[in-house]
Amino acid sequence: MAEHYLTEDMQQRYHYTIGPYADPVLRINPGDTLTVETQDAFEGKILTEDTMPSEVLEVPFLNPQTGPFYVEGAEKGDALVVKIHSIKPRGPQPRGTTCLVPHFGGLTGTDTTVTLQDPLPEIVRKVNITEEGIEWSDQIALPYEPFIGTIGTAPQIDSINSLTPGSHGGNMDLPDVGPGCILYLPVRSEGALLYLGDGHAVQGDGELCGVAIEFATVTRMTLDLVKGWGLNWPRLENNEFIMSIGSARPMEDATRIAYADLVAWMVDSYGFDQWEAYMLLTQIGKVRLGNMVDPNYTVGASIAKRYLP
């Protein structure tokens, strides 16, 4: 199996939509390992705490994506397997950025949740990031728990804004999509056409203010295929649990999508009766809120592997 490395210079042009129309930046075979340099959600434009987002960012040109990566032999009805090995910080310190952006976040009026309140103030916080931890302040150190906020495959015909999560994956902002996980994504276009970006050094459930600790990464992963595994929604597993992922508004519909897909996974792959799985998840199912700020909300529903045959 081959090893590939894609630098920022090799990428040249980032993408702000996930779709089937961009030329692949690299073609790889199933089983190959890929190391990718990704940019942060602001494409590195917020340089200091005095840089105001409203002055340097242009909507919708946010959340730049690396790729797409063409996987040989991938065709509609397959599942793309993404095994994430490591996510390392790159770039000069302070590497991390979080901020308050006017009309964006979970506790303020937005373009789709309109209120009469004034927008929140613009506040930028830059932090040092190492693999040992994150320097929030002189008193508070945060854990380094990196993950990829946006990762997805091309839909069959649509191009979807990279800020929007959906059944293709996309901007799920789900902290479980980190080192040690295996992510399964539906293949709907020839070659799968994988995009990724939006690295987060740490994030709480829901990404409350809308901006995690955003940072540029060096991400190493192995790509593979499961032929004929026609997924409807992304799925994930690690050493502890399996998880189905749903994205929608309102949030309860995202949760229903995730739990219904998890029931189907338990039936198809583990031999459960549908109603037994439904009742069992009522007792021991877990829900992870990925984001509550994006055009669609993302929820992961999981069951611990110790309960599976």
N, C-alpha and C positions, 0 to 999 in steps of 0.2 A: 504494500500500500504506500502511496506517495505522500510526501509532506509538501504543503504549499504555504507561502507567506505573501500576504498582500499588504503593502505599505500605503500610507496616506498619499504619497507621491504617485504610486501606481494606480490608485483609485481615481485620482484627478478630479472627478466630478461626483458630488454626492447627489442623492435622490431624495425628493420630498413626497413622493408617492410610491406605493408598492403595487406593481402591476406587471403585465406581460409584455410591455412594449419597449423596455430598455434593453440595450445590448448587454449580454453577460460580460462581466469584467474578468471572469475566470471560469473555465470548464474543468470539472473534477469528476473522478470516478467514485462510485459508492465504496466506502471504507477508507477513503483518503482523509488525512488530517489537515486542517486549515488553521493558520494563525493570521489574525486580521487586526489591523489598526483601525479603531473606530474613533469618531469625534464625539464631543459632548453634544447635548441637545441644542446648544446655542452656537455650534460650529466654532467654538473658541472665541466668540466675539465679546463676551463679558470678561474683561481683562482685570479689572480692579473693583473694589467696593464702591468706587465713585462712578463706575460705568452704569448708567441707567438703562434697563432693558428697553424701555420705550424709545430710546434714542438710537439703538444699534440693531434691534431685531425687527424683522419685517414678516408679519403674518401673511400667508401661511408658510413662509420659508423657514420652518423650524423643524427640529428633530431629523437631522440629515442621516441618511441611510447608506451604509456600505453595501456593495454588491451591484447587481444581483449575481449570484453564483449558480451556474448551470450544472446540474447533477446528471451525468450520462445515464440514460435508461429510465429516468423518472417520467412517468406519464400519469394522466388523470386517473384517479382511483387508487393510487399508491399513497403511502405515508412516508414523509421524509423524517429520518431519525437524526436528531442533533444531540450529540453527547458533548456537554461542556466540561472541559478539563480544567481550565484556569482563566481568570480574568485579572489582569495586572494593570496598575495605574501607569500612565505615561504622561510626559510633558513636564514643564517646569512647575515648581511650587509657587503659590498655592494652587494645587491641581483641581480642587473641588469648588463647585459653585452651587449655592442655593439662593433663592430670592423670592420676594413677593412681586407679583406682576398684576397691574391693574385689571380688574374684571376677569380674574382667573383664580381658581382655588375652590376649596370645599366650604368655606365659611364666608363667602362674599357673593354679591350679585355678579352674574356672568351674562354673556350674550344669549344664552338659552335659558337661564334661570334669572329672569330680569327682576330687579328690585329698584327702589328709589334711593338707596343709600349711596353715599359717595364711594368711589373706588378706594381700596386700601392703598397705603403709601408704598412707594417703590423702595424696597430695602434689599441690598445685595450683601451676601456674606460669602467670603472666600475662605477656604480652609485647606490646611495641609493634609495630604493623604499619603499614607504608606500602608504596606500590607500588615503592619502591626497595629494600626488604628488611625483614627481621624481626630485631629485637634479642633474640637468645637470651641473651646475656650480654655483659659488657664485652669479652670476648675472641672471641666467636663471633657472626657475622652469618649468618643463613640467607637463601636466595633466596626471593623472592616468586614462587611458582608456584601460583597459585590454581586451584581446580577445584570443581565441585559434587559433593559426596559422595553425595547422594541425589537421584535424578531418575527418574521412572517414569510410566507410563500405567496407567489403571485396568484390572484384570482384568475378565472378563466378568461374574462373579458374586461372587467373593471380595473381601473387604477384607483386605489384608495389612499387618501391623505395619510401620511405617516404618523399623524397625531391620533388616528382613529383605530381602536382595536375592533376585531370582529372574528368571524369564523376562520379567517386566514392567519390569525395571530395578530401581528401589528403591535400597537402601543399598549400592551397589556399591563405594564408596570407591576409585574407579579414577582415579588422577591424570591420565589422558589426557582426562578429560571437562572440559576447560578451554578458554580462549579459542583460537580457531582450529580447533576440532574441529567436525565434523558428526556428531551422534548420531542413529541411527535406532532407533526404538522401535516394537514391535508395537502396533497398535490393535486392541483387543478389545471396547471399549464405544463406543457412539455419542458422537461428539465427542472421542474419545481421552482426555479428562480428564487433563491433565498436572499432576503435582505436582513440586515441587522444594524443596530446602533443604540444610542441613548443609554450608555452605561451609567449605572447608579452604584455608588460606593456603599450606601446604606439607605434604607427607606422604611418608614413605619407603614403599617397597614393603612391603605386608602390614599397615601401620598397627599396628606391633608391640605397643605397650602398649594399643591400642584407642582412643586419643584423639589425633588429629592436632592441628595448630594450628587450633582451631575459631574461626570468626569470622562476624559478620553481614556480609552483602554487598549491593551493588547490582549485579545481574546483567542484562546486556542480550543478547537473543537474538532470532533470527527463527525462526518456526515455519512449516512447510510440510507438504505431504502427497505421498506417492507412492501413487497409487491402485493397489490390487490387488497390492501387494508384501507378501505374507503372511509376515512374518518369524516365526520361532519364538523367537529370542533377540535381544537388542540387538546392534547393530553400530555401528561408529565408523570415521571416516576423518579424516585430516588431510593436510597436504602431503606427509608422509613415508610413510605406511603405511595399510593397511586392517586392521581388528581386529574379531574376533567375541568376544563376552563371554558367559561361562558362570558360573553361580552354583549351588553344591551343596556338600554334604559327603558323602564326604571330598573333599579338595582335588584328588585325581587325577580324580575324576568331573567337577568344574568344568572342569578342563583338557581332558578328553575332549570335553565339550560344546562348549567354545570352538573347539577344533581341528576337530571334525566340522562345525560350522557354517561355519568358514572354508573348509574344503574345498568345501562346498556353494556358498558365495558365489563361489569361484574357478571352479567348473564353470558355474554359472548366468549369471554376469555377465561372465566373462573368457574363456570357451571352453575351459578346461582339461578334459582327461580326468580322471576321478575319481582314478584310481590314480597318474597323473602328479602331480596336486596333492598327494596324500598323500605321495609320495616326495620331492617338492620341499620341502614343509614340514619334512620330516625333516632336511633339510640347512640350511635358512635361516630356518625359522620362529622367532619370538620369543614369549616368554611374559612377561606382566606380572602380578604378584600384586597385586590390589587390596586385599583384606582377608583376614586369617587369624584374625579375632576375632568376626565376626558370626554370627548363626544359620546362614547359609550363607556359605561362602567364595566369593570372586569372582576369576576369572582371565580375562585378556584374551590371546588368541592373535592374532598379527599377521604380515603379510608386507609387506616394503618395496615401494612402488609401482614401483620401477625393475625389478622382476622380472615385472610384469604387462604384458600386451599393451597 
